[in-house]
Amino acid sequence: MGGFLDNLGLRRGAETLLRDLIHERSGLYFDNAKLELLSEKLAPLVVERGFDSFLDYYYLLKFDADGAEEWRNVSNALSVQETYFWREMDQINSFAEHVVPRLLNHNGNSPIRVWSAACATGEEPLTIAMRLNEDGWFERAEIEIYASDLSSSALERARTGSYRERSFRALPPHLKEKYFQPSGKEWQIDPSIHGRIKWQQANLLDTADISTLARSPVIFCRNVFIYFSPDTIRKVVDVFAEKMTTPAYLFAGAAESLLKLTDDFELEEIGSCFVYVKRK
């Protein structure tokens, strides 16, 4: 593979074309400093197709009838699946302890829909379900949890409900014992918790994909905007603002600030974390 990259030379024009096309279609943005990383991730796909240039691969993605299917491979190759159970729990605790009661008070017995908008292999939505279960919310309220990701391979993994040891780095041991059973070298999530999640593939830049999902009062979209350009973040957040019911609560990653990108959400301290709230 190294020889392939060396011989190809990755002309800057082909790099830029591919980079811009991926940005346009998926939102993922690789600046000039990350072009080499992009090349390394896509090179195996170019070889598998029998091409000897990245420009040929660009033409496939852009114009060929097989391009739509190849985008599935590109999405899987570029997806970031670094996640684990009980990650950034201040936000999930605030959701369970403060936001759910607010929504019940506001909406009565109407179902509460929660969308994990970039769920990777599923640890985030399952954490939400476990946390809600610990407080007994599933017995007291109708709560629907949806989870989506761009990567089909990540979703296939999530649908199995089977996890390796690295996913448990932050999960308290007593909860691992309560909700998981050993299965060979992995651990299987309790079916009653796994069955709470409705999984589907969705591209955050495709309004048709996310319009229904975004009609939710709660969206967790964490640690995905760090891979987007400001313009792309603005487009996605605009759709959220248009579709979300009111009041609405948007949970972004701790390192992701939306303050300069939207006027539709106000940053509010709820519990021990900050949440973007839409009340208009």
Secondary structure, DSSP 8 states (H G I E B T S, - for coil): -HHHHHHH---HHHHHHHHHHHHHHH-B---GGGHHHHHHHHHHHHHHTT-S-HHHHHHHHHH-TTHHHHHHHHHHHH------TT-SHHHHHHIIIIIHHHHHHHHTTS-EEEEETT-TTSHHHHHHHHHHHHTTHHHHS-EEEEEEES-HHHHHHHHHTEE-GGGGSSS-HHHHHHHEEEETTEEEE-HHHHTTEEEEE--TT-HHHHTTTT-SSEEEE-SSGGGB-HHHHHHHHHHHHHHS-SSEEEEE-TT---TTT-SS-EEEEETTEEEEEE--
